[in-house]
Amino acid sequence: MNEDSHLVETPLSRTELLRGHFLHVVRDTVRLPGGAEATREYVLHPGAVMVIGLLDDGRVVLERQFRHPMQAVMIEFPAGKLDQGEDSLGCAQREMLEETGYSAREWAFAGRLAPTVAYSDETIDIWFARGLTLGERQLDNGEFLDVFTATPADLRAWCFSGEVIDCKTLIGSMWLHNVLSGEWALQWHSGATASLAGQSTR
Protein backbone atom coordinates (compact mmCIF):
# COMPACT_ATOMS: atom_id res chain seq x y z
CA MET A 1 0.00 0.00 0.00
CA ASN A 2 1.28 3.47 -0.89
CA GLU A 3 2.23 5.19 2.38
CA ASP A 4 1.35 8.55 0.77
CA SER A 5 -2.15 7.51 -0.30
CA HIS A 6 -3.71 9.73 2.38
CA LEU A 7 -2.13 12.76 0.66
CA VAL A 8 -2.60 12.00 -3.04
CA GLU A 9 -5.14 13.86 -5.18
CA THR A 10 -6.79 11.96 -8.07
CA PRO A 11 -7.15 13.84 -11.40
CA LEU A 12 -10.70 13.78 -12.79
CA SER A 13 -10.75 16.24 -15.71
CA ARG A 14 -8.81 19.09 -17.32
CA THR A 15 -9.74 22.42 -18.89
CA GLU A 16 -7.28 24.43 -20.96
CA LEU A 17 -7.18 28.07 -19.83
CA LEU A 18 -4.36 29.51 -21.94
CA ARG A 19 -2.01 28.32 -24.66
CA GLY A 20 0.31 31.20 -25.41
CA HIS A 21 3.67 31.49 -27.11
CA PHE A 22 5.43 30.50 -23.88
CA LEU A 23 2.84 29.53 -21.25
CA HIS A 24 0.34 26.67 -21.25
CA VAL A 25 -2.10 26.99 -18.33
CA VAL A 26 -4.67 24.38 -17.33
CA ARG A 27 -7.27 23.85 -14.63
CA ASP A 28 -7.55 20.30 -13.30
CA THR A 29 -10.48 19.01 -11.29
CA VAL A 30 -9.22 16.56 -8.67
CA ARG A 31 -10.65 14.36 -5.96
CA LEU A 32 -9.08 15.09 -2.59
CA PRO A 33 -8.05 12.29 -0.22
CA GLY A 34 -11.16 13.02 1.88
CA GLY A 35 -13.45 12.52 -1.11
CA ALA A 36 -14.38 16.12 -1.95
CA GLU A 37 -13.53 17.73 -5.30
CA ALA A 38 -11.31 20.77 -5.88
CA THR A 39 -9.62 22.59 -8.76
CA ARG A 40 -5.91 23.12 -9.38
CA GLU A 41 -4.67 25.77 -11.82
CA TYR A 42 -1.07 25.48 -12.97
CA VAL A 43 1.42 25.91 -15.79
CA LEU A 44 2.53 22.97 -17.92
CA HIS A 45 6.22 23.21 -18.79
CA PRO A 46 8.45 21.12 -21.09
CA GLY A 47 11.36 21.18 -18.63
CA ALA A 48 14.58 23.15 -18.57
CA VAL A 49 18.29 22.97 -17.82
CA MET A 50 20.82 25.07 -15.93
CA VAL A 51 24.57 24.99 -16.53
CA ILE A 52 27.26 25.64 -13.92
CA GLY A 53 30.29 26.33 -16.09
CA LEU A 54 33.66 25.96 -14.31
CA LEU A 55 36.60 27.91 -15.74
CA ASP A 56 40.16 26.68 -15.28
CA ASP A 57 40.91 29.60 -12.92
CA GLY A 58 38.10 28.53 -10.56
CA ARG A 59 35.60 31.15 -11.61
CA VAL A 60 32.09 30.36 -12.84
CA VAL A 61 30.13 31.67 -15.82
CA LEU A 62 27.12 33.84 -14.97
CA GLU A 63 24.65 36.10 -16.75
CA ARG A 64 22.84 39.36 -16.07
CA GLN A 65 19.44 39.54 -17.72
CA PHE A 66 16.34 41.73 -17.36
CA ARG A 67 13.33 39.68 -16.22
CA HIS A 68 10.08 41.43 -17.05
CA PRO A 69 7.89 39.84 -14.32
CA MET A 70 10.37 41.02 -11.68
CA GLN A 71 11.10 44.36 -13.43
CA ALA A 72 14.75 43.90 -12.52
CA VAL A 73 18.06 42.67 -13.88
CA MET A 74 18.84 39.28 -12.35
CA ILE A 75 22.12 37.41 -11.84
CA GLU A 76 21.68 33.83 -13.04
CA PHE A 77 23.47 30.73 -14.22
CA PRO A 78 22.93 30.07 -17.94
CA ALA A 79 19.68 28.19 -18.46
CA GLY A 80 16.87 27.51 -20.88
CA LYS A 81 13.92 25.31 -21.69
CA LEU A 82 13.98 22.10 -23.69
CA ASP A 83 12.89 22.23 -27.32
CA GLN A 84 10.46 19.55 -28.47
CA GLY A 85 12.26 16.21 -28.73
CA GLU A 86 15.48 17.59 -27.26
CA ASP A 87 17.36 15.67 -24.56
CA SER A 88 18.63 17.31 -21.40
CA LEU A 89 22.34 17.28 -22.23
CA GLY A 90 21.76 18.50 -25.77
CA CYS A 91 19.73 21.38 -24.38
CA ALA A 92 22.46 22.24 -21.86
CA GLN A 93 25.13 22.26 -24.55
CA ARG A 94 22.99 24.35 -26.90
CA GLU A 95 21.98 26.91 -24.28
CA MET A 96 25.53 27.29 -22.98
CA LEU A 97 26.86 27.94 -26.48
CA GLU A 98 24.02 30.21 -27.58
CA GLU A 99 23.94 32.37 -24.47
CA THR A 100 27.61 32.51 -23.44
CA GLY A 101 29.69 31.29 -26.38
CA TYR A 102 31.29 28.57 -24.25
CA SER A 103 31.52 24.91 -25.18
CA ALA A 104 32.78 22.28 -22.74
CA ARG A 105 35.03 19.24 -22.90
CA GLU A 106 33.33 17.43 -19.99
CA TRP A 107 29.85 17.39 -18.50
CA ALA A 108 28.34 16.02 -15.29
CA PHE A 109 24.68 15.71 -14.38
CA ALA A 110 24.18 16.88 -10.81
CA GLY A 111 20.48 16.68 -10.03
CA ARG A 112 17.03 18.09 -10.66
CA LEU A 113 15.04 20.84 -9.00
CA ALA A 114 11.37 21.82 -9.12
CA PRO A 115 11.33 25.60 -8.65
CA THR A 116 7.59 26.29 -8.44
CA VAL A 117 5.79 23.17 -7.22
CA ALA A 118 2.61 25.06 -6.23
CA TYR A 119 1.75 26.29 -9.72
CA SER A 120 3.91 24.56 -12.34
CA ASP A 121 5.20 21.09 -13.21
CA GLU A 122 8.52 22.58 -14.38
CA THR A 123 11.71 20.74 -13.51
CA ILE A 124 15.25 22.00 -14.14
CA ASP A 125 18.17 19.63 -14.69
CA ILE A 126 21.43 20.87 -13.16
CA TRP A 127 24.54 20.30 -15.28
CA PHE A 128 28.18 21.06 -14.52
CA ALA A 129 30.57 21.79 -17.38
CA ARG A 130 34.37 22.10 -17.40
CA GLY A 131 37.20 22.34 -19.90
CA LEU A 132 35.52 25.42 -21.34
CA THR A 133 36.43 26.96 -24.69
CA LEU A 134 35.11 30.40 -25.60
CA GLY A 135 33.61 30.96 -29.01
CA GLU A 136 30.94 33.26 -30.42
CA ARG A 137 27.53 33.66 -28.83
CA GLN A 138 24.40 32.86 -30.84
CA LEU A 139 21.69 34.83 -29.05
CA ASP A 140 18.08 34.56 -30.19
CA ASN A 141 16.46 37.60 -31.77
CA GLY A 142 15.25 39.87 -28.98
CA GLU A 143 17.52 38.25 -26.39
CA PHE A 144 19.78 40.65 -24.47
CA LEU A 145 22.08 39.52 -21.67
CA ASP A 146 25.54 40.17 -20.29
CA VAL A 147 27.94 37.30 -19.62
CA PHE A 148 30.48 37.64 -16.84
CA THR A 149 32.53 35.48 -14.50
CA ALA A 150 32.81 35.47 -10.72
CA THR A 151 34.38 33.43 -7.95
CA PRO A 152 32.20 30.95 -6.06
CA ALA A 153 32.82 33.08 -2.95
CA ASP A 154 31.46 36.15 -4.74
CA LEU A 155 28.37 34.22 -5.75
CA ARG A 156 27.77 32.95 -2.21
CA ALA A 157 28.08 36.51 -0.90
CA TRP A 158 25.50 37.75 -3.41
CA CYS A 159 23.14 34.94 -2.40
CA PHE A 160 23.53 35.89 1.27
CA SER A 161 23.07 39.62 0.64
CA GLY A 162 19.96 39.15 -1.48
CA GLU A 163 21.54 40.40 -4.69
CA VAL A 164 20.89 36.92 -6.10
CA ILE A 165 17.28 35.81 -5.59
CA ASP A 166 16.79 33.59 -8.65
CA CYS A 167 15.77 30.17 -7.30
CA LYS A 168 17.80 28.01 -9.67
CA THR A 169 20.93 30.10 -9.12
CA LEU A 170 20.57 29.90 -5.34
CA ILE A 171 20.34 26.10 -5.63
CA GLY A 172 23.21 26.08 -8.10
CA SER A 173 25.39 27.98 -5.65
CA MET A 174 24.60 25.36 -3.00
CA TRP A 175 25.52 22.56 -5.40
CA LEU A 176 28.71 24.33 -6.39
CA HIS A 177 29.78 24.83 -2.78
CA ASN A 178 29.21 21.17 -1.92
CA VAL A 179 31.01 19.93 -5.04
CA LEU A 180 34.03 22.17 -4.47
CA SER A 181 34.21 21.17 -0.80
CA GLY A 182 34.28 17.48 -1.77
CA GLU A 183 31.02 16.80 0.09
CA TRP A 184 29.20 15.88 -3.13
CA ALA A 185 30.95 14.02 -5.96
CA LEU A 186 30.21 14.32 -9.67
CA GLN A 187 30.69 11.72 -12.40
CA TRP A 188 32.31 13.51 -15.32
CA HIS A 189 31.97 12.37 -18.91
CA SER A 190 32.80 13.69 -22.33
CA GLY A 191 30.07 15.70 -23.98
CA ALA A 192 29.21 12.73 -26.18
CA THR A 193 28.75 10.25 -23.33
CA ALA A 194 27.34 12.29 -20.43
CA SER A 195 23.77 11.43 -19.51
CA LEU A 196 21.25 11.55 -16.70
CA ALA A 197 22.46 8.06 -15.78
CA GLY A 198 25.74 9.68 -14.74
CA GLN A 199 24.04 11.35 -11.79
CA SER A 200 26.19 12.54 -8.93
CA THR A 201 26.65 10.53 -5.77
CA ARG A 202 26.20 12.08 -2.35
Disulfide bonds with the S-S distance in Angstrom:
none
